Amino acid sequence: MAGYKETPRQKMISMMYLVLTALLALNVSREILTAFVIVNESMETTNKQFSAKVEEIYADFEKQYTINPNKVGEYWDKANKAKKYSTNFVDYLNYLKAEVISQTERITFEEADTIDLARVKAKDNFDQPTNFFIGSDTKRGEAESLLDSITTFKENMIRLIEEDDREGFDLGLKTDGDYRDQDRQKQTWAQHNFYHTILAADITILNKFIAEVYNAEANVVNYLYSSISEEDFKFDTISGEVLPKSNYIFKGDEYSAEIFVAAFDTKQDPEVFILEGADTLPPGQIDRAKKIDTKNGKGIYTLPASSEGTKKYAGLIRLTTPWGATKDYHFKHEYIVAKPSATISADKMNVFYRGVDNPVSISASGKADAQIKPRMTDGHIVRTDKGWVVRDLSASAYETTIKIFAEDNGKEKLMGQKLFRIKRLPDPIAKVYGASADGKITKKKMLTNPFLLCSMPDYVDFEYDYKVMSFTMIIPKGGGYISTEKSDSKMFTESMKSQIQALKKNDVVVFQDIKVRGPEGSRKISSINIIIN
């Protein structure tokens, strides 16, 4: 078992560590902090996937232990020790993450234990994290304790490996490298990882350690699992198994399932009998059942899904034992036949607007998001970081249909469709910053913010930043006279400011010919009246 090659998981961890090291060499800017957050999120996602994969190995291991506890028990006990060592170490690393965030961000441990790195304000702080990990003349830093924990973890894990196989068995978590700073001065492992390292990098490094722990755990448990000979449990406890391709079947499709004897010799084909609509198949009623074809120890059961609803069947697997007798293993199963269906809804309004991104939610029954393929009769629907959006709607179209297709057994199936209206984005409402809802404002406030802005009407649940391009200001002078001034931007001109300064209480200022730039170009919007308070 010696001479291990680097696994894909190890290669990915190494690649992420190279990215992290490169980021540490750069000056800290907003872009660099954002990059740390992205790398950290990727590490956290990877860790969840690693953990799930390891749990799958344990599930298979436990199944074999249940079949033959006497022969698998030794390896299963070692696997449980590996799980304990890994769980305890990951818990400790998660504690370090929460504690350093708590001390640096000055929040409670409970808050720090759940906060996302993106929401941490002190991501670029390195003084407190350095004090936490490196310590001082009077205080031992946590990095030394972490180094001790890594050493202990690796010693415990390697003891689970047979002595002859330990050489070359890679557990990762290297701590004995030739560590140097940017000036090529020698550093300890703790200094190399945590001295003057910003909080964002520390959290990412700790998550990288978690990934290596899971990788080490997977390597050890896989080693233990492969140490079990398949023939050890070939003829032990046997149970009938049904593995359908899907429990959720669309009308017009076929239901397909593999029925076989678990952990049995595939050289012997059993007899499989099935009775549709039943909960059990007693041996005395086997003449009512249908015998299905078998190959390599499996029975393949296929029937058309011609009607909707919950379907069930029961059966038995008849097997010839090594000593020539026959033995029956009973099974039952049920599945659902349903019409294809999809849900399509606009997130903001019940219409789509031209020139902007319109968020939309789509889903299909029984299908993962990655299997969904939407299409439109006008415009385009694309997936973004925030979800699906509709865009590029043509000026001549007034409605469009979204059709949802999904992958189904290697083909595309239409799951549903929905018609949407297409409209021009509504005109915004011009405003003077600081004015009340009824248009009243003091001269001081008006001159403090000498510009026009605009926002969407309250009835429009949609955000778009219209830009004011020009406007005309009119001030009635009495006697039928008015003063008119024009601005070619959103700002008040100096002449406008002078006239506003001379206004009295209850004087009215009219802003008209307001031109704004929107998603489809420029347009004029309604005038507004402002009353001096």
Disulfide bonds with the S-S distance in Angstrom:
none
